Each structure stands twice: as structure tokens, then as C-alpha cells.
Amino acid sequence: MSKTPPSNRPGFATRAIHEGYDPKDEKGALVPPVFMTSTYAFDTVEDGGAAFRGERNAYIYGRTKNPTQTVLESRLASLEGAEAAVATASGMSAISATFFSLFQQGDRILVHSRLYGNSFAFFGHLRDRFGFDIRLIDMTEPGELEAAAAEGAFKAVYFETPANPMLDIVDIEAVSALAHRHGAISIVDNTFATPYLQRPLEQGADLVLHSATKYLGGHGDLIAGIVAGSEAHVKQIRQIGLRVMTGATMAPLTAHLILRGLKTLELRMERHSSSALTLAERLSRHPAIAQVIYPGLAGTKGHAIASRQMSGYGGLIGFYVDGDYDRAAKLCNRLQLSTIAVSLGDAETLVQHPASMTHSTYPKEEREKLGLADNLIRVSVGLETAEDIVADFDAALAGLR
Ligand SMILES: *Cc1c(COP(=O)(O)O)cnc(C)c1O
């Protein structure tokens, strides 16, 4: 079904609700059953042997495959416009399973310098302990990427867009085309945008991965990941990265919760985006705020590229308080409705202070060089009434000294 040409394919929300499941196949159950089983029975030894030889597409053991996951995988593959997808236990396991499957010691990988903090740490381990040649470069500067590419053969480019935590916008089409010219593949972490707002594979990327913990699940009640791409890549990641190297399988109940979350993905992303724009505009007019970063604001770097490659700007905002670490901390502490917490994409508005929290994995000099300053605050705008969110920030700012 994922190979149906886009022209006569059902719409995004329809696929988010129906793709990959027919109640007729499961005794009429409207919602896909949760298959709580670790192993699967074979009729005969010969039957089992055929499954192990890959002669038929059978379920063998729950670390590699489970029917509830299969529904989720086909649904997400469809939403991302991919041939296939593989579910994993977390976003980090989606990333590690991908790298452990497709690359090896000595491979050069070009990585955008601003990343989710633990992805940054992961690439540090690949470089320092596993002999990968990891090059951190600023992919929002085309010159830097060209220069790094010209230095020698590389196997992949890896980036997030919008990138954590400063919402850098990387040009998916241009960077993927450059990778292809050099015989490399392009891997995009699409967590911040979701396939509703941005589909990297349609713009030339080869693999797209997610922390499904965030918007895909959407309710702050699970940890999960997903990788989508070609049948061949996904098979490799399932058989090596998932089955053997990490063993980080998504629990069937988690797959069920994400399937439930996906039903409202479109509605949620619309609301996250509109409320984030409202808050970004309000904050950018506030005298106690030095700068607001939101791809939907014309003054934000990357706005033009975001407008081309995204259909909305998402729910994440970064802003610099006029002042230092203490003032930033004080503002967070004064918020009443918004919760101080890492993670994002939940119904609740979450604020966090990257310098002391998510990006404390970056050395201080590196952090400052990248603009991850002490007065930066990141907001994941939730689904509460937009005016209540704005009022919370207004009140916290009003008494700020
Ligand atoms: C949270 C996050 C991850 C890691 O995902 P987990 O589900 O927490 O393991 C990776 N990339 C981005 C952009 C994230 O926000």
C-alpha cells in the first residue's frame, strides 16, 4: 500500500488512522490487537527452517518483529513516503541501530554540529572508541559542507532539521544532493517536524529517523524510535542493528500507544504550530527578550528554507532572555502553567534550559561557540489554550528582575 502513487493515495490523516490494518484480518477488531507474545509457533520443524532461511515472511521471535509493530511500521512508512520502516525501543536506539548496521570503523560521516545532546554524545563515542571519522560541520553554511566534502570520501551526512535546540534549518534537498554527488547517503532526524510537516525522503534523503517519544506518540507516556527508508536499508537495520547489535525492540504496548497517538498527529501538529507562532510573535515583541528563534518568524535564519521544505513550522521555540544564566533560570522557575522538563511534543507546554540540561553534554567552549548560551530557553509549546500559554509567559516576565 505504501507504493501507491501519491496522486491517488488517501490523505495524510486517513493513512495515519487506517494504513496497514484491516479489521477483517483480526475478527473485526476496530483497533489493532496488542500482540503480547515473545515467540511464535511453527507447525513443523521444516516450517520453522523455512522461516529461518527467510523463504517466507514469518514471525519468529519478538526481538525482531511483532504484528502490532508491523502495523505501526507500515503506517509510518506510508506517512514518511518510505518503502519500509522499523520500530525501535527509543530514538537513541533508532540512531545507534542505523549506524551499527550501515557503517564501520574508519568511515567518515559528516554531521551537523548542533544536535540533540545525546546524539552529539553518541557520535563522540563512535569517534573516540569505535574509530569512526566524525566531522562536525555547520550545514546551514553551504560553504562549510562543500569544503568538508572536498576533503575526502565520506559515507553519510547526518542532521536534524529543525535542529535541537536552536531550530537550525538545514536544506534537505541541497545537502542530500551533495551527499549523492559524493556517493554518500543522507540521514535525517525528523523528530521536530514529524512527517505531517516535513517528509525528507520526498526531498532526496535516504533514511529518516525519529524519536517517537516526542510528537508521534504525542502524549508524554512512552519512549520509542523509528527508522524509515528503502526496503534494503530497513532490512539491514532490522537484522543487524536491532536483532543483533542493540536488541532494543519496541514493546508491543508501546506500538499500540503510538498508533493511538498517530490518529491525532495532524490535528496536534496544526495546533502546536499555530500556538507556537502566537507565542513566538508575542515573545519577540517583549522588551525582556533579546531574541526569539522560530522558523515561522521572517527574521529567523532559515525561514525561507523552512517555508519551502515544511508545510508548517512546528511547536518548538528558542529564545534568549535579556540577561544571564540566573535570569533565564528565574524566568523558567516563575512559570506556572508550563512545566520545567526535557522532552517535547507533549500536550503539556514544557520549558528547559539547554545549557544546564539537554546540552550539558557539550563542553562549555563548544556550547558557546555554537550559540548554546546560558540565557537560551527552549519551549515545546503544548496543546493548552494558546492565550493561557501566552499569559503564563507574560506573567513570569512581568515580575522578572
Ligand atoms: C529525544 C530526541 C532523540 C532521542 O530519542 P529518545 O526517544 O529519547 O531516545 C533524538 N533526536 C531528537 C531530535 C530528539 O529530540
PDBQT file of the ligand as one rigid body, heavy atoms in Angstrom, charges set to zero:
ROOT
HETATM    1  C1  LIG A 501      14.628  12.960  22.047  1.00  0.00    +0.000 C 
HETATM    2  C2  LIG A 501      15.399  13.001  20.801  1.00  0.00    +0.000 A 
HETATM    3  C3  LIG A 501      16.212  11.919  20.410  1.00  0.00    +0.000 A 
HETATM    4  C4  LIG A 501      16.395  10.702  21.278  1.00  0.00    +0.000 C 
HETATM    5  O1  LIG A 501      15.209   9.982  21.379  1.00  0.00    +0.000 OA
HETATM    6  P1  LIG A 501      14.810   9.072  22.656  1.00  0.00    +0.000 P 
HETATM    7  O2  LIG A 501      13.462   8.572  22.269  1.00  0.00    +0.000 OA
HETATM    8  O3  LIG A 501      14.788   9.972  23.847  1.00  0.00    +0.000 OA
HETATM    9  O4  LIG A 501      15.842   8.024  22.764  1.00  0.00    +0.000 OA
HETATM   10  C5  LIG A 501      16.862  12.016  19.210  1.00  0.00    +0.000 A 
HETATM   11  N1  LIG A 501      16.750  13.094  18.423  1.00  0.00    +0.000 NA
HETATM   12  C6  LIG A 501      15.990  14.154  18.766  1.00  0.00    +0.000 A 
HETATM   13  C7  LIG A 501      15.923  15.340  17.863  1.00  0.00    +0.000 C 
HETATM   14  C8  LIG A 501      15.296  14.151  19.968  1.00  0.00    +0.000 A 
HETATM   15  O5  LIG A 501      14.549  15.207  20.310  1.00  0.00    +0.000 OA
ENDROOT
TORSDOF 0
